[in-house]
Amino acid sequence: MTRYLYSYSCHEEELELCRLELSRLLEASLSDGFVVSEHNVHPSRSPFLKRRLELSLSGETLPELLEQLPLVDLNGATFKVLCTVADSPYSYEEQRGLERSVGASLIGVADMRQPERLLGVTFWQQRYWFGDCVEASAIWLAHRQKPQNYSTALGTRVARAIVNIASGPAGEALKAKVIDPCCGMGTVLIEALSMGIDIRGVDRNPLAVRGARVNLAHFGYSKELVALGDMRELEGHYDAAIVDLPYNLCSVLPIGEQLDMLESVRRIADLAVIVTTEPIETQLSASGFSLVDRCELHKGAFTRFITLVK
């Protein structure tokens, strides 16, 4: 089976979130700055992924790899070669040297500015590897420009990661049916929809529902994906739920109301990502959930607790 090497980066405060998201999405353990997985995922799917390299050809030595490259059929496409650092901490000069060596061994025309095909080289597990390469684009950045916003809403970068945690491994994510029963202005909905994930939103605040519908329409999504309602009265069944439990940072829900909401989520969803401003393991357990994984997301003195339960 083909394997793919992904490079990633994140701020130190986001390291736990990055680890949880990529381990769920790619079903693989993270190394320092890269992860190898059998899942073929476009790197734009995650806010942390930077590049994907298909591990196609390899050699124990660089000359052994280079010998194979004249046989690569580029179908007349222009190309550019990128070096991705994995096991060896190559210097900038060494990376450029590898790119030049690989490029010189290919039969075709190099184009450093607008290549028709991106190719890559890396050194991993004592072998040199070559294959097609794809770079990420920060799709989530455009979603910051919503017409309607809450000052305390999740950022688009965090929301995108949480959607990936909830929807699961890449091979299963597009089959998942997801609900955000406290959807607010629709930040989570927009990130999920942009990845092709089947999601619905509900909120009991008419102003939030109105704002979410405006935001969805702004990005070309149906306003009908958001409904006015109380999550405690929801019916149906979902593969996953994403719940930013406190409606705002100035009004932490009483424990009794937290339990009511969590029990409702447990009733309608097999799995849930619960976002809170304080640990709520006791309430989760009392609601019938069992812990799968968790992380903390720090921003200055403020901490969000992101808990994956089933």
N, C-alpha and C positions, 0 to 999 in steps of 0.2 A: 504494500500500500504506500502511496506517495505521502511524504511528510513535508511540512512547511515550517520554515523558520521565520518567526515574527520578531521584529524589534519593537520595543516599547519604551516609553519614558513617562515619568510622573513626578510631581512635587512630593517632597518627603511627607507632607501632611496627608497626601492622597495614597500613600503606599499600600495601606491596608485595603482600601477600596479597590485599587488596581489589582491587588493579589486576588481578592474575592471575585471580581468580575472576570478576569482572564482565566482563572482556574475553572470557573463555571462555563464560560463561553468555549474555551478550547480544550477542556478536560485534560489539562497538563500542568505540571509544576513550573513555576517561573524560575529562570536563572537570572543572573545579573544583567538586566537590560535586554534579554531575549527569552523566547519560549518556543519550543518545538512541539508541533501538534499534527495529528492526522486530519484535523478538520480544515477544510478549505474555506476561509472566511475573508471577505474583503476587509482590509485593515481600517477602512472608514467606519466599520461597524462599531468599533470601540473608540472612546476618546483618548485612550492611552496608546493604541497601536500606531506605529509609524510606517512600517513596511512589511511586506510579505515576500519571502523568497521560496520558490518551489525547489526542493532538493532533488534535482533530476539526475545530473551527472556528477561523478565524484572520482577522486584519485587520492592515493596515499601521499603523493607528492604533487607539487604544482606542475612539473613537466608531464606527469601522467595524466593530469586533468587537461592540460593544454593540448595534448595529442588528440583528444577526442573532439575538440571544438570545431575543427574544419568541417566535420560531418554534420554540424547543426544546420538545419535548413531554416533560413530566415525568410524565405519566400519573397525575397527582394525588398524586405522592409529595412529602413534605416534603424540604427540601434544606439543605445547608450548602456554602459556597464556601470553598476553601482556595487561597491563593497560594503557588506554588512558585518559589523564586528560581533563575534560570538565568543568562542573560547579563547582566542588570542587578542590581547589588547594592542592591536596594530596602531602605530602612529599615523598621523595624517598622510605623511609621505609614503609610508608602506601601503596604505589603502589605495592611494592614487597609483602606486606602482603595480599593485595587483590588477586594478581596473585596466591599466594600459596593456599589461601582459595578456589578459583575457581578450580584450578588444582586438589586439593585433593577431590573435589566433583564429578569430572568426572570419568567415568569408562574407563580406558585406560592407556597407558604408556606414561609418559612425556619424552620429549627429548629436552633439552635446546640448543643443538648445530645444529642439522639437523632435525627438526620436519617435518613430512609429512603434518601437518595441523597447521595453525596459528589460534588461538582463542583470543578473546579480552573481556575485561570488562571495563565499565566506569560508571560514575554517572552523569546523565543528567536529568533535569526537575524533580528533587526530586525522581528519581527512579534509581535503579541499572540495567544495561543492559549487555547482553551477546550475542556474535555472532561470526561468522567467521571474520577473520582479514586478510588484505592484506597490505604489506608494499611497498613503492615506490622504484624504482631504478632510478638513475639519468641518463636516456638514453641520454639526451642532452649533457652530459659531453663528451661522445665519439665523438660527432659531432664537437667539437672544433678542432679536429685534421684533418682539411681539407687540401688537397694539396695546394689549392689556397685560398688566403685571401685578403680582404681589411683591412687596419688598422682602418678605420672608420666604418666598417660594424657593424650591430647589433650583440650583443653577442647571442650565441645559447639559453641561458636562457631567454633573453628578446624576442627573435624571437619566441620561443615556446609559451610564454604567449600571444603574439600578434596574433598568429595563432588561439589560442583558443578564443580570443576576437572576431576575425573576423568570425570564423566558427560557433559560437553560441552555444546554449545549447547542452549538451551531446547527447540528443536524436535526434538532428537534424544535428549535425556536419558532420557525415559521409555521409549525403545526399547532402552536400553543394558542389557547384562547385566554386572554388576560383581561382583568378588570382593575380600574383605579376607582375605588368607591368614595374617595375624598379628593376628587380630581382638581379642585381649585381652578386655576386659570388654564389648565391643560398642558402644562410643561411636559409631564411624563407622557401624555397621549401623543403629543407631536413627535417626541423622540421615537416612540414605539412605531407610530405610523410611518415615519420616514425610513424605518428599517423593514417595512412590510409585515409588521406583526399585527395580528388581529386583536384589537383592544377596544374596550368601551369605558366611558367615564360617567360617574354619577357624583352629584354633590347636593347637599341639602340647602345650600345658600343660593338663592336665585341670582344674585349679583355675580357669583362665581360661575354659575352655569352660563350666564349671558356673556361674561368675559371669555370663557373657554370657547364658546361657539364663535365669537369674533376672531379669536386667535387661530382656531382650526381653519376657518374660512380664509383667513389671510394667507395660509400656506397651502390652500387648495384641497383641504380635507372636509368631509361632510360634517355639517353642524349636528346632524342626527346621531352622531357617535357619542354625544353628551346628553344626559337626561337629568332632570331635577328629581331628587329622591333621597330617602334616608337609607343608608347602607344596612341598617338593622331590619329593613323591610324587603331587602332584595331577594329575588328568587332566581333559580337557574343554577348552573354549575360552570365553574371556570378552572382551567389548569393552574392559574396563578393569579394572585392579587398583589397589588402594590399599594401600600397604605402609608401615607405621611400622616401619622396619627394625630399629633397636635395640630389643630387648625391654624394656630399662629403662636408665636413665641411668647405672647403676652397672656395667653390663656391656656395653661396646661390643664388637660382634662382630669376630672376627678377619677379615682381608681374605679369606682363603680361604673362610670360611663365608658372608661377604657375597656373593662371586662365585657360590657355589652357589645361594644364594637368588635372586639377581638373574637368573641364567640360567633358573631355574625359572619366574620371573615372565614372562620374555621368551617362554618356550615356550607359556604358556597364555593370554597377554593381548596384544591389539594395542597397548594404550597403558597407561601406568602413572603413578601419582603416588607418588613415593618420598619418604618423610619420614625425615630423618636428623639427627644432632646434629653432623655434620661433612660437609664437601664430599666427594662420592664420584664426581666426574665420570669419573675414570680407571676405576673399577670398572664404572660404567654403560656406558662405551664398550667395555670388554673383554667385557661381557655381551651385546653386540650392539644396545644401545639408541642412539638418536640423540636429542639434546636438542631439545625443543620450546620450553620456557620454564622459568623458575625464579624463586624468590623466597626471601628470608630473613625469618624471623619472630623478632623480638627480644622478650624479656621479661626486663627487667633485664640481667644479665650472661649470660643463657642465650639461645642462638640455635638455632632449628630451620631446616634447609634443606629446602625443598619443591621438588622437581624433577619436571617433567612431561616424560616421555620416550615414545618410540614405537619 
